[in-house]
Amino acid sequence: MTADRPPLRTFAVDTRTGRVGKVMAYDGPRLCLRPIGGGREWDCPADAARQATVAERLSATTAYLNARSRGEVA
């Protein structure tokens, strides 16, 4: 594992999109990220990902919970 790659089962930001996801796996030079709240994983180049701050993780979690309370997501 390289030092610049977020560890497995931690949260990372895809800097291309600003999305926050949980690092589920490494696939060569790519990370497999799963959205907060579950859902379809997406691939992100390792050099376009960084570990999420606590504030970013909380913001993404709050956005998901608000969307769920409005019935926008299951």
VOPAGU-2260 file (C-alpha; in pm, 1 decimal, decimal comma):
REM VOPAGU-2260
SITE   aa  ch    i         X         Y         Z
SITE  MET   A    0       0,0       0,0       0,0
SITE  THR   A    1     128,9     344,5     -85,8
SITE  ALA   A    2     121,4     625,1     167,1
SITE  ASP   A    3    -100,6     847,2     -48,7
SITE  ARG   A    4    -377,4     587,9     -87,1
SITE  PRO   A    5    -658,8     595,8     172,3
SITE  PRO   A    6    -669,6     275,6     381,5
SITE  LEU   A    7    -942,7      16,7     330,0
SITE  ARG   A    8   -1270,2      74,9     518,2
SITE  THR   A    9   -1198,5     446,7     563,2
SITE  PHE   A   10   -1373,2     730,8     386,0
SITE  ALA   A   11   -1223,1     901,5      84,6
SITE  VAL   A   12   -1310,3    1192,9    -142,2
SITE  ASP   A   13   -1312,5    1144,3    -518,6
SITE  THR   A   14   -1155,3    1479,0    -608,9
SITE  ARG   A   15   -1291,1    1458,0    -963,9
SITE  THR   A   16   -1651,7    1471,2    -842,6
SITE  GLY   A   17   -1633,0    1572,5    -476,0
SITE  ARG   A   18   -1821,6    1256,1    -375,6
SITE  VAL   A   19   -1739,5    1087,9     -45,3
SITE  GLY   A   20   -1731,6     710,1     -26,0
SITE  LYS   A   21   -1599,5     421,7     178,1
SITE  VAL   A   22   -1289,8     251,0      35,9
SITE  MET   A   23   -1400,4    -106,3     -28,5
SITE  ALA   A   24   -1115,1    -242,4    -241,3
SITE  TYR   A   25    -811,6    -164,4    -449,2
SITE  ASP   A   26    -818,2    -262,5    -814,2
SITE  GLY   A   27    -470,2    -196,4    -943,9
SITE  PRO   A   28    -426,5     181,7    -968,8
SITE  ARG   A   29    -793,4     239,2    -882,5
SITE  LEU   A   30   -1002,8     244,5    -565,7
SITE  CYS   A   31   -1352,8     102,2    -537,7
SITE  LEU   A   32   -1564,3     346,9    -337,9
SITE  ARG   A   33   -1914,6     283,9    -199,7
SITE  PRO   A   34   -2145,8     577,8    -127,6
SITE  ILE   A   35   -2246,2     657,0     227,6
SITE  GLY   A   36   -2572,9     474,3     292,5
SITE  GLY   A   37   -2483,2     199,3      47,3
SITE  GLY   A   38   -2545,7     171,7    -321,0
SITE  ARG   A   39   -2348,4     108,7    -635,3
SITE  GLU   A   40   -1971,7     131,0    -602,3
SITE  TRP   A   41   -1769,6     343,1    -838,4
SITE  ASP   A   42   -1406,0     337,6    -942,3
SITE  CYS   A   43   -1173,1     625,5    -874,0
SITE  PRO   A   44    -810,8     658,8    -980,1
SITE  ALA   A   45    -590,2     641,1    -670,3
SITE  ASP   A   46    -425,2     970,2    -761,3
SITE  ALA   A   47    -769,0    1139,2    -768,4
SITE  ALA   A   48    -862,8    1024,6    -415,8
SITE  ARG   A   49    -770,5    1149,6     -74,1
SITE  GLN   A   50    -878,1    1061,1     275,0
SITE  ALA   A   51   -1193,8    1246,7     378,5
SITE  THR   A   52   -1185,0    1484,0     672,0
SITE  VAL   A   53   -1423,0    1432,2     961,7
SITE  ALA   A   54   -1622,6    1735,9     845,6
SITE  GLU   A   55   -1654,7    1595,4     491,0
SITE  ARG   A   56   -1768,6    1259,5     622,3
SITE  LEU   A   57   -2025,5    1416,6     855,2
SITE  SER   A   58   -2152,9    1645,2     579,1
SITE  ALA   A   59   -2198,7    1353,3     337,9
SITE  THR   A   60   -2370,8    1144,5     606,5
SITE  THR   A   61   -2605,1    1431,1     696,4
SITE  ALA   A   62   -2690,3    1487,1     329,3
SITE  TYR   A   63   -2774,4    1117,4     290,3
SITE  LEU   A   64   -2988,3    1109,7     606,3
SITE  ASN   A   65   -3176,8    1424,0     499,3
SITE  ALA   A   66   -3242,2    1277,5     153,7
SITE  ARG   A   67   -3364,6     955,0     314,1
SITE  SER   A   68   -3601,2    1144,1     546,3
SITE  ARG   A   69   -3747,9    1323,4     241,8
SITE  GLY   A   70   -3800,7     987,4      70,1
SITE  GLU   A   71   -3550,7    1062,3    -206,3
SITE  VAL   A   72   -3345,6     749,7    -133,1
SITE  ALA   A   73   -3435,2     416,3      21,1
